[in-house]
Amino acid sequence: MIADQLLAALTPVGAAADDPAYASRFAALLEASRESGKVPLAAYDIDYMIDLHHQGAYSAIGDEWVSGSILHLTSPNADPDLVERSKRLGVIVYDAVDSTGWGLLGKYAGGSAETISRNGLAVEYDIDTLLFEMRGMSDHSNEGSVLGARSSGYLIRQTVITLETATRALADGSIDAADTSLWDTLPTQEWSPGE
């Protein structure tokens, strides 16, 4: 099973499964997979990743609650091309959410450590990453983080819009024209105490 998954991941469409160009990489990954029982991430050719999370309910820009926040790749060890593509992905997501009329995104105040997915996966696997922190949660021990059904419905819709729009922009190549100057003016969200 693992060997079949690895072979499918490593063999481009139309290439022969026994092509020597993939043999050594396949053998190394297969051995690692047998030892761990899992298919390693390196087995897949991943271009983009949106790392979806939930943040608390009290993040705002000024006096307006955000529906989420985004942050591009920020590791100083990342390839500058990866950073630029990460920024473009963020612009695509921002524009899609902003156009709803009810979504408001801020910039997430995150660091450059490679121990978090947004930076670590990008540097290790050459994946263009974007963090997307959604507002609130549907279940949490802190009642102030839990949103009602209506708010949760909007956030689910926001996630669907994000993923559909990003997929279309990648498929049709429009992501390449995204203007990354948004990042120069996008306000960083701040924690705001609840009422």
N, C-alpha and C positions, 0 to 999 in steps of 0.2 A: 504493500500500500504506500509506504513512505517513498520507496524507490519510484513508483509510478508518479507520485506527486512531484518529486524532484525532477524527474525526467520531463514532465509536462512543463514545469516552470522554467527549465533551462533550455528547452529546445524551441527556437523561434518557429512560428507558423511556417510550414512548408519545408523546414529543414529536416534532414534525416536524423532519426533518433540515435544512430551510431556515428554521427559526425565527430571526428577526432577533436575538433575545436572545443567541444563541450565535455570531452571524456574526463580530463583531469579535474576540472571543477566539479563535475558530477560525482566523481569518486570521492573527493574530499568531503563534499556536503553529505553524501550518502553515509559515509562513516560517522560523521558527527551526528547525523540523524539517528542512526542505529544506537549510538551511545546514549543519547538523550531521549529517544522515543518521540522527538518532535522535528518538524521540518523547520530548518533555520530561516530567518528572515532573508538572509543573503541569497536564498534560492529563488527569490522572486525579483522581478525587474520592476520596482516600484518607482514611479516618477514623483507623485505627489501624495501627501498625507495631511488630513485635517484631524488634529487631536482634539476631540470633543470632551469637554469637562463641564462640571457644574460648579459655579461659585456661589457665594452667599447672596442674599436678597437685597443687601444694602450697599450696592455700588452705584455710583451716580456720576453724571457730568453736571456740575452746577447743582441745581435743585431738581433735576430730572433723572429718574431711575433708568439705568441702561437695561436693555434686554440681553446684553452680552458684551463681551470684550474679546478683542483679537490681538495677536502679536506674532510677528514674523520671526524667522530664524535670527538669533542675535549672537551666536557663538563667534568669537574672533577667529576661531580656527576653521570656520566654514568657508568653502569656496565662494567667492563673491558672486558668481553666477547663480549658485543655489540661493543665496540671500536675495538676489534680485527677483528670482522666480517665486520665492516665498512671499515677497512683498506684492508681486502681481496677483498671486492667489488671494491674498488678503484684500486687495482692492476689488476683485471680483465678488468676494463674499460681502464686503461692506456695501458695495453698490446694490447688490441683490436685496439685502436686508433693509437698507435705507429706503429703497424704492417702495417698500410695503406701506409706508406712512405710519406704521405703529412700532417698527423696530428702531432701536437706537443702540449703536455700537460705540464703544470707546476703545482706547488702546489699553491693553493689559500691562500692568507695571511688573514685568518679569525680568529675570536676570539672564546671564549668559552662560551659566553652568551647563556642562554637557551630561550631567546626571539626570536631566529631565528630557523627556521624549523629543520636544521641539528642537532641541539643540543636539542631543546625543545621537538620535537616529539619522539626523541630517549629516552630521560629520562622519559617522561610522559607515553609513550605507548610501550616501549621496542621494538622499530623498529630500525633496523640497517640502518643508513642513510648515504648518500654520496651527497655532493654538487658538481654539475657540472656546471660551468660557461662557456657558449659558447662565443666565440669572436664575438663582433659586434652585430648589429641589422639590420633588413630589413627596419625599419621605426623608426625615432627618430627626435626630434626637434634639436638635435645637429648633424649636417651633418657629422661630423667627426666620429660618431659612426655607421653610415650607411655603409654597405658593398654592393658591386655590386652583380649582379645575380650569377656570377660564384662562388664567395666566399660564398654566401648564400647557393648555391647548395652543396658545400663541407660540410658546417656545418649541413645541413639537413641530408646528408649522414652520417656524424659523429654521429649524434643523433641516427639514425636507427641502425648503427653498435653497438653503446653502448648498446642500449636496447635489441637488438637481442642476443648479446654476453652474457650480464648479465643474461638474461632469460635462455639461454642454460647452463651456468655455475651453475645456481641455480638448474635447472632441473636434470642435470647429476651428481651433487655433486662435480664437479671439483673446485668450489670456495673454498672448504675446503683445497685444496692443494696450494692455492695462497701464494707466498712468500712475506710477508709484509715488508721485509727489503728495498723494493723500497722506502718506505717513509723516510728512513734515508738519501737517496741521491737525491731524487727528488727536483730539484731547485725550489725555490719560484719565481713565476713570479713577475715582477716589472713593474710599469707604465713607459712607454717610450714615450716622446713627439713625436708627428707625424712630418713627414718631411715637 
